Amino acid sequence: MLPPLVADMDIGIPVIQFLRENGIDIVSSVEEHWGHLSDEQILACAHKMNRFILTHDSDFGTLAVFYGNPITGIIYLRPGGRQPSEVIADLRAIMAASIDWTPPMIVVYRSGRLRIRRF
């Protein structure tokens, strides 16, 4: 099971619907009308809500690792710009993995390869 999430602006509605249908607690940046917020502000909102960011955008990792912004967690799906069905397949793989979701951490998933960085 995935932890509570905030979907970044780049996460499609079909992906969000899939997660909700599978019992995942997810807040959508699009539905919350956060398009005017910077990545740093979205990261801060997610952290304040004790939620992981779900994104295709590497900027969140940069904010956490290089700039030291506090995080609960980041799930970074690479690459971006893919069909929702492909993103959903990646999420199914992550959901099937035995992951200790104790924050703070960054999870990177690409083409069947899962990397976890703990802080």
ZISULGI-V621220 format. One record per residue. RES is the residue in one letter. PHI is phi in radians with two decimals (NA if undefined). PSI is psi in whole degrees, -180 to 180 (* if undefined). Layout:
# ZISULGI-V621220
res: [RES,RES]
phi: [PHI,PHI]
psi: [PSI,PSI]
This chain:
# ZISULGI-V621220
res: [M,L,P,P,L,V,A,D,M,D,I,G,I,P,V,I,Q,F,L,R,E,N,G,I,D,I,V,S,S,V,E,E,H,W,G,H,L,S,D,E,Q,I,L,A,C,A,H,K,M,N,R,F,I,L,T,H,D,S,D,F,G,T,L,A,V,F,Y,G,N,P,I,T,G,I,I,Y,L,R,P,G,G,R,Q,P,S,E,V,I,A,D,L,R,A,I,M,A,A,S,I,D,W,T,P,P,M,I,V,V,Y,R,S,G,R,L,R,I,R,R,F]
phi: [NA,-1.50,-1.30,-1.01,-2.20,-2.07,-1.43,-1.14,-1.04,-1.53,-1.66,-1.19,-1.00,-1.04,-1.19,-1.09,-1.08,-1.00,-1.11,-1.08,-1.10,-1.80,1.39,-1.53,-1.41,-2.38,-1.87,-1.72,-1.04,-1.15,-1.13,-1.45,1.06,-1.63,-1.03,-1.46,-1.46,-1.35,-1.01,-1.08,-1.22,-1.14,-1.06,-1.14,-1.09,-1.08,-1.12,-1.08,-1.54,1.02,-2.17,-1.44,-1.51,-1.88,-2.68,-1.90,-1.77,-1.23,-1.04,-1.14,-1.12,-1.08,-1.07,-1.35,-1.38,-1.52,-1.84,1.28,-1.11,-1.19,-2.38,-1.55,-3.14,-2.36,-1.98,-1.88,-1.73,-2.03,-1.38,-1.48,1.31,-1.68,-1.13,-0.92,-1.07,-1.24,-1.14,-1.10,-1.07,-1.09,-1.13,-1.04,-1.12,-1.14,-1.13,-1.41,-1.35,-1.52,-2.13,-1.46,-1.51,-1.17,-1.30,-1.50,-2.85,-2.16,-1.98,-2.06,-2.22,-2.63,0.82,1.43,-1.88,-1.97,-2.13,-2.20,-2.09,-1.79,-1.91]
psi: [143,154,172,140,157,120,125,169,-24,4,121,152,-41,-34,-44,-43,-43,-46,-45,-42,-22,20,15,132,109,135,133,126,-35,-50,-30,-4,45,17,-25,-11,148,165,-39,-40,-39,-41,-43,-40,-46,-43,-43,-32,1,46,152,148,133,120,165,3,117,-12,-31,-40,-40,-44,-39,-49,-51,-30,-6,19,138,143,156,-48,163,133,111,112,122,151,171,-180,16,167,146,-37,-35,-40,-41,-40,-41,-45,-36,-42,-42,-42,-29,-17,150,100,131,109,26,120,165,149,160,130,128,129,129,123,51,0,125,126,140,130,121,152,*]
